[in-house]
Amino acid sequence: MNIYRRNRSVLKLLSAALLGLAGWAMIPPVYAADFGMTTVETKAKTLVDRAYDAKPLPIPAFLKDLTPEQYAQIQDVSPLWRGDNLPFEAQFYLPGSWFHRPVVIRSVVNGVVRPVPFTLEHFSFGKLNVPQNIPGALGYAGFRLLAPLDNPPHHNEFISFLGATYFRAVGKGAIYGTSARGLGIDTAQPSGEIFPYFKEFWLVQPKPDATTMVVYALMDSSVATGAYRFTIQQGDSSTVHVDATIYLRKPVQVLELAPLTSMYWHGHGRGVTAGDWHPAQHDSSDLIMANGNGEWTTRPINNPLHIQTTTYDMDHPEGFGLIQEDRQFSAYEGIETDYQRRPSVWVQPDGDWGKGQVRLVELPTNNRDMDNIAVFWVPEHEPAPKTPLHFAYTLRFFLNNHGLIPLPHPVGTYLGDDAKVPGARTVVIDFAGGALTKLPGTTPVQLHLDAGNGAKILSQELEWEKDGHFWRVIAVIQPQPDSPSNVRCFLTLNNQVMSNTWTYLLHAAKE
């Protein structure tokens, strides 16, 4: 079983990246005024015809053996473009800890392409006891971008690329949480997951008045290659527009586009607390999906006892994402973790993605430092080997959900065990937003609740909470002992749908 691990201070601790790049400063510049996506696509197409080279380069023992906490002490204190009066700066990561794959980073300035020179003196090692024999040409493991976001004119980090094809971003006032990936392959499959990785990056130096930053990336793996163009904009909500072309070396079991990874440990009766005193610990609370037929669906996330994969058929999707619904400190009580500041992430397809599935993978965990949630789009048909697949989408990292969901929607899901009936569960769903907030409690809103797979709905009621201006569904449902029930719920008024659809895979209570 593959698990997503992370260090809160640095990023996902997954695939690795390093490259010995001695003599970079002596490499002559390459003039490529026409450098762009076509250039990187050509490289990806060339790679797919070559044998995959998976040889890792040696890492000095001092760096390889660092714990995540020790690795986080290494900081680039001389960012690229600092002092150049540009809207963005770039800092780099040294290889070490979990990062073992080569990454080449180049800059593109007025048509000139050349590697970013490596200088060990640009790094601070904090309180680490640094040996004297560290090579002076280690190369880089990844990078992060800085902009005057939270405390202008000072720059602070808002997006980071480190490990495999992982990247994550934040808007104003947020801290890192849910991550995005360039591509996923065979997640939660018996054969084992394959992690493609970005082996080369090109950072396009922005103009002084630029509001966006462009980054190109070349992806490689044993089963797929790819070219990526990231157009990045920071702000209250930071956005990343992704243009991608991938080539399969051979067929795969599950091709995963626009994947997101997150963490859900426990909260509101979902997940195993294992004695943890916090009311909740998670980076995301709900999966939200918008189908092309206008239906919006909310699926609360869970931390199951066993690996759980749920698929949702969609046609011409308008978007999907992982949402952190509750923004109150009291919902989490974490002074260091600040889960109320973790961003929601929304995927909006560019163009028609046709038919396919949004797939949710939930892995069991009892560790808040492990990503156990994966969400991605699976197209109905994967391309034939060596045939290009083009796709594009925009990622939005944000704190404020207002304006995203057009209809009233579930803002809270709470689960408990019913003490009277063996195996029965109490399900509580709060619907709020939109027109619901303006309706008086006497309005004849109707509840629609169904439970599949032989489950019994023992009771159901709908209540109006006048102070919070939301409608609460309270139901007692008894699933079959050996078969979880797919439960669905929505509200109507005068035969008109008033809310998006709540759905959940409900297991019987343990006796």
QUISULVEN-V977721 format. One record per helix or strand. SS is the DSSP state (H for helix, E for strand). FROM is the first residue (numbers start at 1). TO is the last residue. Records with the same first field share a line. If there is no record, write none. Layout:
BEGIN
SS=FROM-TO + FROM-TO
END
This chain:
BEGIN
E=4-7 + 11-12 + 30-31 + 75-76 + 80-80 + 89-94 + 96-96 + 99-99 + 103-109 + 112-115 + 123-124 + 140-147 + 156-162 + 166-169 + 175-175 + 179-181 + 184-185 + 194-194 + 197-204 + 213-220 + 224-233 + 238-248 + 255-262 + 264-267 + 270-270 + 280-282 + 286-290 + 296-300 + 308-315 + 319-323 + 342-342 + 344-349 + 355-362 + 370-371 + 373-379 + 389-398 + 408-417 + 424-432 + 446-451 + 456-465 + 470-478 + 480-480 + 483-483 + 485-493 + 496-497 + 499-499 + 501-506
H=24-26 + 37-48 + 61-64 + 68-71 + 120-122 + 329-331 + 339-341 + 434-438
END
